[in-house]
Amino acid sequence: MNFELTEEQKMIANAAKEIAQDFPPEYWREKDEKGEFAEEFFKAIAKAGFFGIVIPEEYGGSGYGLTELLIAMEELAANGCGMGGIWYLMITEVFGGLSIVRHGTEFHKEKYLPKIASGEMEFCMALTEPDAGTNTLAIRTSAVKDGDEWVINGNKVWISGADRAKGMLIVARTTPLEKAPKRTFGISLFLADLPNKAVKINPIPKHAINYSKSCEVSFNNLRLPENSLIPPKDEGWYLLLDTLNPERMGFTTAAVGISRLAISKAVEYSKKRKVFADPIGSYQGLQFPIAEAYSTLECAKLMNFKAAWLFDNKASYREVGKYANMAKLVAVEAGIKAVYWAMQVFGGYGYAKEYDVERWWREINLIRLAPVTQQMALNYVAEHVLGMPKSYR
Ligand SMILES: Cc1cc2nc3c(=O)[nH]c(=O)nc-3n(C[C@H](O)[C@H](O)[C@H](O)COP(=O)(O)OP(=O)(O)OC[C@H]3O[C@@H](n4cnc5c(N)ncnc54)[C@H](O)[C@@H]3O)c2cc1C
């Protein structure tokens, strides 16, 4: 067992740290308040080659794995960017790049990967539906063959980055649930080019992460060429798990990175702030919960790297899912505790936008709900790891 980062991994971590220093919390505060896309940051990570980390060299990337992408994400987040350090890489490189690297056809790889790697093409993933939610297999968006085209109809919700993306991974049913021999059958994946007038996109005003829009999307007879399907038809669920597991790992990394950032700012402040005789940082009432959350986060981080290592070494989706879900569960609880106590350290100032911790609080709370809720992650562990009976229908 070797826990040492390789020279290349150290280089990626250092490059991420350097970039993050050019985009400090004030930058993200302004972007979040104005609801503006972080264009300068996006260009900087594109220039550094970060959108190509998981993309093979022959398609313009650097040919590393998910492990290296998580290292970059964590250092960006922890050194000033918060969720911003994760978000754009997630929706473009994981939803687009990684899905295509793992399961795209040669045609898809040649068409999309070089543009994703260079940062020329933003991506998004349209999975969640208003009436299905967490019950993903109950999605109703349909893809029906008409001649040599697919015709897509249906509604999606919360699709992050859809307002700007030039590419979209669409999850649709090619066999309706009622006709499927089992629930996982009948899901297929498609790659669509945007914009398209058959796709209506409406941003949803939201609590945080306003440097990216999350949108309602409707498909009204969207016609796609035959080769937009990622084969095999009807078996897309198992392909999608190679996107959803890394998504979980990316958001565990967000919990770790945002917490590291909030804790470091709180520790710095706590050493200076005096209201009685000694700095507030000397009080165990503040030290213990932060020390505990930090320790738990370090454990979650190790487990997350185990999940990433399994993924990079092509372990089964079940084996990867086991560690990805457990790491996510633990990281989110500890991360929420970490940011809660960081905010407490700032006292009343924690409530002021100027100190940023209130924004990290809003950001970290997303991870309770997305990409998978804490309850569904617990269901996964109970059912698929421990073999307990399924508790819901
Ligand atoms: C800001 C944001 C960005 C997002 N970006 C994307 C994106 O880019 N692409 C995309 O496809 N989706 C995206 N999502 C969607 C996200 O993945 C879903 O919101 C999430 O999976 C939860 O689904 P839901 O909101 O429908 O909750 P629901 O499924 O309605 O769940 C509501 C509550 O019921 C609980 N619950 C439901 N079933 C059970 C059960 N069996 N046992 C115990 N508890 C249960 C849940 O845990 C939850 O607490 C995003 C969401 C947000 C908020």
The ligand as a MOL file (V3000), in Angstrom:
LIG
                    3D

  0  0  0     0  0            999 V3000
M  V30 BEGIN CTAB
M  V30 COUNTS 53 58 0 0 0
M  V30 BEGIN ATOM
M  V30 1 C -28.1180 22.7130 -7.5340 0
M  V30 2 C -28.4490 21.3750 -8.1160 0
M  V30 3 C -27.7780 20.9540 -9.2440 0
M  V30 4 C -28.1140 19.7400 -9.8520 0
M  V30 5 N -27.5150 19.4000 -11.0360 0
M  V30 6 C -27.9610 18.3010 -11.7150 0
M  V30 7 C -27.4610 18.0120 -13.0340 0
M  V30 8 O -26.5840 18.6990 -13.5550 0
M  V30 9 N -28.0060 16.9580 -13.7010 0
M  V30 10 C -28.9830 16.1690 -13.1730 0
M  V30 11 O -29.4380 15.2400 -13.8380 0
M  V30 12 N -29.4630 16.4180 -11.9090 0
M  V30 13 C -28.9790 17.4590 -11.1800 0
M  V30 14 N -29.4750 17.7350 -9.9120 0
M  V30 15 C -30.5460 16.8920 -9.3730 0
M  V30 16 C -30.1740 16.1090 -8.1150 0
M  V30 17 O -29.3610 15.0140 -8.4510 0
M  V30 18 C -31.4960 15.7110 -7.4420 0
M  V30 19 O -32.0830 16.9010 -6.9520 0
M  V30 20 C -31.2900 14.7330 -6.3470 0
M  V30 21 O -30.9220 13.4910 -6.8810 0
M  V30 22 C -32.5310 14.5470 -5.4800 0
M  V30 23 O -33.7020 14.3410 -6.2590 0
M  V30 24 P -35.0260 15.1940 -5.9300 0
M  V30 25 O -34.6060 16.6030 -5.8140 0
M  V30 26 O -36.0590 14.8870 -6.9300 0
M  V30 27 O -35.4810 14.6690 -4.4980 0
M  V30 28 P -36.6040 13.5700 -4.1870 0
M  V30 29 O -36.3210 12.3230 -4.9540 0
M  V30 30 O -37.9480 14.1880 -4.3390 0
M  V30 31 O -36.3440 13.2860 -2.6530 0
M  V30 32 C -36.8660 14.1280 -1.6170 0
M  V30 33 C -36.4620 13.5790 -0.2550 0
M  V30 34 O -37.0260 12.2740 -0.0620 0
M  V30 35 C -36.0100 11.3760 0.3350 0
M  V30 36 N -36.2840 10.0400 -0.1870 0
M  V30 37 C -36.7560 9.7130 -1.4280 0
M  V30 38 N -36.8280 8.3760 -1.5640 0
M  V30 39 C -36.3730 7.8410 -0.4020 0
M  V30 40 C -36.2340 6.4970 0.0790 0
M  V30 41 N -36.5210 5.4520 -0.6680 0
M  V30 42 N -35.7520 6.3340 1.3440 0
M  V30 43 C -35.4480 7.4010 2.1320 0
M  V30 44 N -35.5940 8.6820 1.7280 0
M  V30 45 C -36.0370 8.8940 0.4780 0
M  V30 46 C -34.7360 11.9380 -0.2890 0
M  V30 47 O -33.5700 11.4540 0.3660 0
M  V30 48 C -34.9520 13.4320 -0.1260 0
M  V30 49 O -34.5270 13.8410 1.1440 0
M  V30 50 C -29.1060 18.9220 -9.2650 0
M  V30 51 C -29.7650 19.3330 -8.1100 0
M  V30 52 C -29.4540 20.5440 -7.5310 0
M  V30 53 C -30.2030 20.9850 -6.3010 0
M  V30 END ATOM
M  V30 BEGIN BOND
M  V30 1 1 1 2
M  V30 2 1 2 3
M  V30 3 2 2 52
M  V30 4 2 3 4
M  V30 5 1 4 5
M  V30 6 1 4 50
M  V30 7 2 5 6
M  V30 8 1 6 7
M  V30 9 1 6 13
M  V30 10 2 7 8
M  V30 11 1 7 9
M  V30 12 1 9 10
M  V30 13 2 10 11
M  V30 14 1 10 12
M  V30 15 2 12 13
M  V30 16 1 13 14
M  V30 17 1 14 15
M  V30 18 1 14 50
M  V30 19 1 15 16
M  V30 20 1 16 17
M  V30 21 1 16 18
M  V30 22 1 18 19
M  V30 23 1 18 20
M  V30 24 1 20 21
M  V30 25 1 20 22
M  V30 26 1 22 23
M  V30 27 1 23 24
M  V30 28 2 24 25
M  V30 29 1 24 26
M  V30 30 1 24 27
M  V30 31 1 27 28
M  V30 32 2 28 29
M  V30 33 1 28 30
M  V30 34 1 28 31
M  V30 35 1 31 32
M  V30 36 1 32 33
M  V30 37 1 33 34
M  V30 38 1 33 48
M  V30 39 1 34 35
M  V30 40 1 35 36
M  V30 41 1 35 46
M  V30 42 1 36 37
M  V30 43 1 36 45
M  V30 44 2 37 38
M  V30 45 1 38 39
M  V30 46 1 39 40
M  V30 47 2 39 45
M  V30 48 1 40 41
M  V30 49 2 40 42
M  V30 50 1 42 43
M  V30 51 2 43 44
M  V30 52 1 44 45
M  V30 53 1 46 47
M  V30 54 1 46 48
M  V30 55 1 48 49
M  V30 56 2 50 51
M  V30 57 1 51 52
M  V30 58 1 52 53
M  V30 END BOND
M  V30 END CTAB
M  END
